[in-house]
Amino acid sequence: MTYQGLIHRYGQYLDLPAHTKTISLLEGNTPLIPMPRLSREFGCELFVKFEGLNPTGSFKDRGMTAAVSEAVGRGAQTVICASTGNTAASAAAYAARAGLRSIVLIPEGKVAAGKLAGAIAYGAEVIQIQGSFDDALTLVVEITQKTPIALVNSINPYRIEGQKTSAFEICDVLGAAPDWLCLPVGNAGNITSYWAGFKQYQKGLPQILGVQAAGSAPLVLGHPVEKPETIATAIRIGKPARGEQALEAAQESNGKIIAVSDEEILSAQRILASEGVWVEPASAAGLAGLIAESAKGFDVKGKKVVVVCTGHGMKDPSIITESFQSPKLIPVNYNALVDVVGGA
Ligand code: AN7
């Protein structure tokens, strides 16, 4: 049978209420891409779980199919979220599909172009706030406590249910859980979901390396960060809603949560692109963490390692174009072309 999306594929493993009415864009089923060069470098079997290939370009679609399906089933008319961008685009798309109104709150000036454009294209009412993601989350929690508007941030338990499916897919492809799973950590919904998913699926447990950006690393510092900063705007989050669960996942899995610099993130982004996988900066944090740990003696030789790349590079084009020269311009003339290309 043709693929019909995550709730159809894995619904039996998801704790969703009976009133759930499936809204799907055929999310999930993303490729686990072998990375031969990185594998050789680390002496391991390294795969990228490329979540940027979901319908709206990020892993958020896994949780959003579940959260919006539940909300629409119970009669919600409007959904709302705070977002660094990807949740906004995903919420907007699934709300559009379900015929619901969507409202998204984003931190002023700190959302990558592809995400903002997506949210607008799918018809969300986009509201910028003069504050951070964390401030936006506080506001949306309050309004959903006082009105029937449905909250679709990952505080919503159905988001976690949906996002467990990536762990299931990895186990289905590899036959078992990998030895290590490396992924970025922002509001900490995803690391929570993976850990819950691997535990439930009973195909073994990976050790988890969660990676924050150094300027937004509350789980590494052990306290909230009032003014988080990083070029990886997706994970520019100072008070993760599921911080406790993230720390539990790292501890129970015998893994850890670390921080990497923006330079390390951009370098990992380039390395991934040089092997054909272009991801947004935050999505390169998992690999950046693996590289940083390896430099300190962490050894993954002979292991299976999955690096989760959470969002597509096209979400944040300016991070690339700003750091490169514009393409050379030539007249329509063969000799001019040869001058530029050379004889190779
Ligand atoms: C590409 O969209 O929080 O630790 O509002 O977009 O589950 O928060 C995005 C988070 C990693 C972190 N990679 O995941 C939002 C938002 C990308 C992301 C994360 C995000 P969580």
Boltz pocket constraint, residues with backbone or C-beta under 6 A from the ligand:
constraints:
  - pocket:
      binder: B
      contacts: [[A, 58], [A, 60], [A, 82], [A, 83], [A, 84], [A, 85], [A, 86], [A, 87], [A, 88], [A, 154], [A, 184], [A, 185], [A, 186], [A, 187], [A, 188], [A, 189], [A, 190], [A, 191], [A, 234], [A, 235], [A, 280], [A, 282], [A, 283], [A, 310], [A, 311]]
      max_distance: 6.0
